[in-house]
Amino acid sequence: MNRYILNIVVWLMFSAIIMSCSETPIGQTPTNSTPPSKLEHVKVTPTNGGAYVTYSLPDEEDIAYVKCKFEYNGKKRTVRSSVYQNSLIVDGIGSVVPVDLTLTLVNNSEVESDTVQRTFIPLEPPMDAILKSFTVEPAFGGVKVTWENPAKAMSGISFLAANDNGVLELQDIVYSSLPTGEKYIRGFNTDPRRFALSIVDKYENESDTAFFDRTPLYEVKLDKSLFGTVYLDGEDTGIRGTGRTLDKIWDDVSDNDDAIWHSSDDFSVEPQRFSVNLGQTTQLTRIVVWNRIGDYNYSQHNMRKFDIWGIDELQWERTDPRYATNEWKNDWHLLAECEIIKPSGSAMGTNTPEDIAAAISGFEFEFDQSAPKVKYIRFEVHETWGKTLTLHVAEISVFGDDRP
């Protein structure tokens, strides 16, 4: 055998040795048609709208996951759980009825074990607890609705109100998983009126409808064409950006970044104050404040903690230096101590759909009804979201009782 042929033979033998030592499988992975052993010690604990299921896994290697099947309201559902845990959660059951569970253990070849059957009756669904917790109180121009959600279940709450012909109409839908909530339904006169509430969960289970007959309190939205600037001593008279003057906060535009007030950067007075001449002396009921939205939600120069004061007539000239101290408070009336609450409570820069919806709707604060009628209001800002000494505000709407 010559050297050339010998080299080829040696190379082929060497290649065969390498291939035989490789750990990479060749061809289709073998299947295992032998079913795993069934689950043991299966225990079902009813929960609100579902159950907490625990079990023991057999001491076997070829197991992939646990499968739990059940049917509710004509819909079949499957819950899967990793073999790295010994429990699973069944939820989405909208009534207190018996539910049959079928549990199997599945191996890596999708072969299932013998079944384990269990039947349980869930506790009342989370939306029933919400429905029972509703309180509806008369409020200015409508009603105030509060509720509790102890299971923190994501729920859609529909708010309805009768029109002047007595026909119920949808006013709003709020989606929330927070443990408590409140919502004002406004825009009505003082005629007795029916309000209604219903709930749907993420599995499209619907609650009954709750009805409430209430009489709204009187109020009107103040005419913004009468509003004007005041600029008391110690307040920023400058602006940042073209046209972003103080009067932009009563132009009835809350979602345009060019229609905001932005104070100047070089005015670093603490606390920041600004005032508005309402142009009418009124018993004020509430105010809605819109911060700058978009990328600025719950951040930067948006107001977070502030007080609102009021007075019927100015006691001193606008340039009086006492306005830059606390002495002016001896004559003014504290109308509201305000804090804008982020619904999700998440860190700055992280906003949930619920947070964004709240910012777009505006933040509402009711005024102290023991205070007298006022013509001027003054904001004293104690904290912005970015803890800055600059402010930007998009819009305010003020409401009150204009009756003599």
C-alpha positions in Angstrom: 0.0 0.0 0.0 1.6 3.3 -1.0 1.8 6.3 1.3 -1.0 8.2 -0.4 -3.6 5.4 0.1 -2.4 4.8 3.7 -3.0 8.5 4.5 -6.5 8.3 3.2 -7.3 5.2 5.3 -5.9 6.8 8.4 -7.9 10.0 7.8 -11.1 7.9 7.4 -10.5 5.9 10.5 -9.8 9.1 12.5 -13.0 10.7 11.2 -15.0 7.7 12.2 -13.5 7.8 15.7 -14.5 11.5 16.0 -18.0 10.9 14.8 -18.5 8.0 17.2 -17.4 10.2 20.1 -19.7 13.1 19.3 -22.5 13.8 21.8 -24.8 15.3 19.2 -27.7 12.9 18.5 -28.2 11.9 15.0 -31.7 11.3 13.6 -35.1 11.7 15.4 -35.2 11.8 19.2 -36.6 8.5 20.5 -40.1 8.7 21.8 -41.4 7.2 25.0 -44.8 5.6 24.7 -44.9 4.6 28.3 -47.2 6.9 30.3 -45.8 8.4 33.5 -47.4 7.6 36.8 -50.4 9.6 37.9 -50.4 12.5 40.3 -50.8 11.7 44.0 -52.1 13.5 47.1 -54.1 15.9 44.9 -55.8 18.5 47.1 -58.2 21.3 45.9 -58.7 24.4 48.0 -61.6 26.7 46.8 -60.7 30.3 46.3 -62.7 33.3 45.1 -63.7 32.4 41.6 -61.4 29.4 41.4 -59.2 27.0 43.3 -55.7 26.4 44.5 -54.6 22.8 43.5 -51.6 21.0 45.1 -50.2 17.5 44.3 -47.2 15.2 44.6 -45.1 14.3 41.5 -43.8 10.8 41.0 -40.0 10.2 41.3 -39.5 9.8 37.5 -37.3 11.5 35.0 -39.4 11.6 31.9 -42.1 14.1 32.9 -42.7 17.5 31.3 -45.7 19.2 32.9 -49.0 18.9 34.7 -52.2 19.5 32.8 -55.6 20.4 34.4 -58.7 20.6 32.3 -62.1 21.9 33.2 -65.2 23.4 31.7 -67.2 26.4 32.8 -70.1 28.3 31.1 -69.7 26.2 28.0 -66.0 27.0 27.5 -63.2 24.4 27.9 -60.0 25.6 29.5 -56.6 24.0 30.2 -54.1 25.1 32.9 -50.6 23.8 32.6 -48.0 23.8 35.4 -44.2 23.2 35.3 -42.8 20.0 37.0 -40.6 22.4 39.0 -43.6 23.2 41.2 -46.3 21.2 42.9 -49.3 23.5 42.5 -51.5 25.3 40.0 -54.2 27.9 40.0 -57.7 27.6 38.5 -59.5 30.9 38.1 -62.1 32.7 36.0 -65.2 31.0 37.4 -68.0 33.5 37.6 -70.5 31.8 39.9 -70.7 29.4 42.9 -71.3 26.1 41.1 -69.6 22.7 41.1 -66.6 22.4 38.8 -65.0 19.1 37.6 -61.2 19.0 37.3 -59.3 16.4 35.3 -55.6 16.3 36.1 -52.9 14.4 34.2 -49.1 14.2 34.2 -47.5 14.5 30.7 -44.1 13.3 29.6 -41.7 14.7 27.0 -43.4 12.7 24.3 -46.8 14.2 25.2 -48.0 10.9 26.6 -50.4 11.5 29.5 -50.8 9.6 32.7 -54.0 8.1 34.1 -56.4 10.9 35.1 -57.2 12.2 38.6 -60.7 13.6 39.0 -61.7 16.2 41.5 -64.9 18.3 42.0 -65.0 21.5 44.0 -67.3 24.5 44.5 -65.5 27.9 44.3 -66.0 30.8 46.7 -67.9 33.8 45.4 -66.2 35.3 42.3 -64.1 38.5 42.9 -66.6 40.6 40.9 -69.4 39.7 43.4 -67.3 41.1 46.2 -66.8 44.3 44.2 -70.5 44.5 43.5 -71.4 44.2 47.1 -68.9 46.8 48.2 -70.3 49.6 45.9 -71.2 52.8 47.7 -72.9 55.6 45.7 -73.2 59.1 47.3 -74.6 62.3 45.9 -71.8 64.6 44.6 -71.7 67.9 42.8 -73.2 67.4 39.4 -73.6 63.7 39.9 -72.5 60.9 42.2 -69.3 59.5 43.8 -68.9 55.8 43.5 -66.4 53.9 45.7 -65.6 50.2 45.8 -63.3 47.5 47.1 -61.5 44.7 45.2 -60.0 42.4 47.9 -58.8 39.8 45.3 -57.1 42.5 43.2 -58.7 40.9 40.1 -58.6 42.8 36.9 -62.2 44.0 36.3 -64.1 46.3 33.9 -66.6 48.4 35.7 -69.4 50.0 33.6 -71.0 53.2 34.9 -74.4 54.1 33.6 -76.8 56.9 34.3 -80.3 57.7 33.2 -80.8 60.5 30.7 -83.6 63.1 31.1 -86.0 60.6 29.6 -85.1 57.9 32.1 -83.1 55.7 29.7 -79.8 54.3 31.1 -76.8 55.4 29.1 -73.2 54.3 29.4 -71.0 57.0 30.9 -67.7 55.3 31.3 -65.8 52.0 31.8 -62.9 51.7 34.2 -60.5 48.8 34.2 -58.7 48.2 37.4 -57.0 45.6 39.6 -56.4 48.0 42.5 -57.7 47.0 46.0 -59.8 50.1 46.2 -61.2 52.6 43.8 -63.4 55.7 43.3 -65.1 57.3 40.4 -67.2 60.4 39.9 -70.1 60.5 37.4 -70.9 64.1 36.7 -72.7 66.4 34.3 -76.3 66.2 35.6 -78.8 68.6 37.0 -80.4 68.2 40.4 -83.3 66.0 39.3 -83.5 62.6 41.0 -81.7 60.1 38.8 -81.0 56.4 38.5 -77.4 55.2 38.3 -76.3 51.7 37.5 -73.1 49.6 37.8 -72.0 46.3 36.3 -68.8 44.3 36.1 -67.1 42.0 33.6 -63.9 40.1 34.4 -61.1 39.2 32.0 -62.8 35.9 31.2 -65.9 37.8 30.1 -68.0 36.7 33.1 -70.6 39.3 33.8 -72.1 40.3 37.1 -75.7 41.4 37.8 -76.5 45.1 37.5 -76.7 47.2 40.7 -79.1 50.1 40.6 -79.0 53.3 42.8 -81.4 56.3 42.9 -79.6 59.5 43.9 -80.1 63.2 43.6 -77.0 65.1 42.4 -75.9 68.3 44.1 -76.0 71.6 42.2 -72.9 73.1 40.5 -71.9 74.7 37.2 -68.6 74.9 35.3 -67.3 78.5 35.7 -67.0 80.5 32.5 -63.3 80.5 31.5 -63.7 83.6 29.3 -63.9 85.6 32.6 -60.6 84.2 33.9 -57.5 86.5 34.0 -53.9 86.7 35.2 -53.0 88.3 38.5 -49.3 87.9 39.1 -48.9 88.6 42.8 -45.5 89.4 44.2 -43.2 86.3 44.4 -44.8 84.7 41.4 -43.1 83.9 38.1 -44.1 86.2 35.3 -41.7 84.6 32.8 -42.3 81.7 30.4 -40.2 79.0 28.8 -41.0 78.5 25.1 -43.0 80.6 22.7 -46.6 81.3 23.7 -46.6 79.1 26.9 -48.1 81.8 29.0 -50.1 81.3 32.2 -53.4 81.9 30.4 -52.9 78.6 28.5 -54.2 76.8 31.6 -57.7 78.0 31.0 -57.9 77.7 27.2 -59.9 74.4 27.3 -57.1 72.5 25.7 -55.5 69.9 27.9 -53.8 67.6 25.3 -51.6 69.9 23.2 -48.0 70.4 24.2 -48.0 74.0 22.8 -51.1 74.9 24.9 -49.5 74.6 28.4 -48.0 77.0 30.8 -44.3 76.5 31.4 -42.6 78.7 34.0 -39.1 80.1 33.3 -36.0 78.1 34.3 -34.3 80.9 36.1 -37.1 81.4 38.7 -36.1 79.2 41.5 -38.5 80.2 44.3 -39.7 77.7 46.8 -42.6 77.1 47.1 -43.8 78.0 43.6 -47.0 80.0 43.6 -49.4 81.2 40.8 -52.8 82.9 41.0 -55.9 83.1 38.8 -58.6 85.8 38.8 -61.8 83.9 38.2 -63.7 87.0 37.2 -66.7 86.1 39.4 -67.3 85.6 43.1 -68.6 82.1 43.6 -69.0 79.3 46.2 -66.5 76.9 44.6 -67.2 73.2 44.7 -64.3 71.5 42.9 -61.4 71.8 40.5 -60.0 69.5 37.8 -56.2 69.8 37.1 -54.5 68.5 34.0 -50.7 68.1 34.1 -48.5 67.9 31.0 -49.1 64.5 29.4 -47.2 62.3 26.9 -43.6 61.7 27.9 -44.1 63.9 31.0 -46.8 61.9 32.8 -46.0 61.7 36.5 -42.5 63.2 36.0 -40.4 66.4 35.6 -42.2 69.7 36.4 -45.7 68.3 36.8 -47.4 69.2 40.1 -47.7 66.5 42.7 -48.4 68.1 46.0 -50.0 71.6 46.3 -52.5 73.6 48.2 -55.2 75.9 46.7 -56.3 79.0 48.5 -59.0 81.5 47.8 -60.2 85.1 48.6 -63.0 87.3 47.5 -61.0 90.5 47.1 -57.3 91.3 47.3 -56.4 93.0 50.5 -53.1 94.5 49.2 -51.6 95.7 45.9 -50.4 92.9 43.7 -46.8 94.0 44.1 -46.9 93.9 47.9 -43.9 91.9 49.1 -46.0 90.2 51.8 -47.4 87.9 49.0 -43.9 86.4 48.8 -44.1 85.4 52.5 -46.7 83.5 54.4 -48.4 86.6 55.7 -51.0 86.6 52.9 -52.5 83.4 54.3 -53.9 85.3 57.3 -56.6 86.7 54.9 -57.0 83.8 52.4 -59.0 80.6 52.9 -57.5 77.2 52.4 -59.8 75.5 49.9 -58.0 72.2 49.3 -54.9 70.3 50.1 -54.1 68.3 47.0 -51.9 65.4 46.1 -51.9 63.8 42.7 -51.9 60.0 43.1 -50.5 57.7 40.5 -53.0 54.8 40.3 -50.5 52.0 39.9 -48.0 53.4 42.3 -45.2 52.3 40.0 -41.8 54.0 39.7 -41.3 57.1 37.7 -40.9 56.4 34.0 -43.2 53.3 34.2 -46.8 54.1 33.4 -49.6 51.6 33.2 -52.7 52.1 30.9 -54.6 53.0 34.1 -52.0 55.7 34.9 -52.2 57.2 31.5 -56.0 57.1 31.5 -56.1 59.0 34.8 -53.7 61.7 33.5 -55.8 62.2 30.4 -59.0 62.5 32.4 -57.5 65.0 34.8 -57.2 65.0 38.6 -60.1 66.2 40.6 -60.2 67.8 44.0 -63.2 69.0 46.0 -63.1 72.3 47.8 -63.9 72.9 51.5 -67.6 73.9 51.6 -67.2 75.8 54.8 -65.1 78.4 53.0 -66.8 81.5 51.8 -67.3 82.6 48.2 -64.1 83.6 46.4 -63.0 85.4 43.3 -59.2 84.7 43.3 -57.5 81.3 43.8 -53.8 80.8 44.5 -51.8 77.6 44.0 -48.9 76.9 46.4 -46.9 74.0 45.0 -44.9 72.1 47.5 -43.6 69.3 45.3 -43.3 68.4 41.6 -42.9 64.8 40.4 -39.3 65.6 39.5 -38.8 67.6 42.7 -37.9 70.7 40.6 -38.6 74.4 41.1 -40.0 74.8 37.6 -43.7 74.2 36.7 -45.7 73.2 33.7 -49.5 72.9 33.8 -51.8 72.0 31.0 -55.3 73.0 32.1 -57.7 73.7 34.9 -61.5 73.7 35.1 -63.2 75.2 38.1 -66.8 74.5 39.3 -69.0 76.2 41.7 -72.5 77.2 42.9 -73.3 80.4 41.0 -76.7 80.9 42.7 -77.2 84.2 44.6 
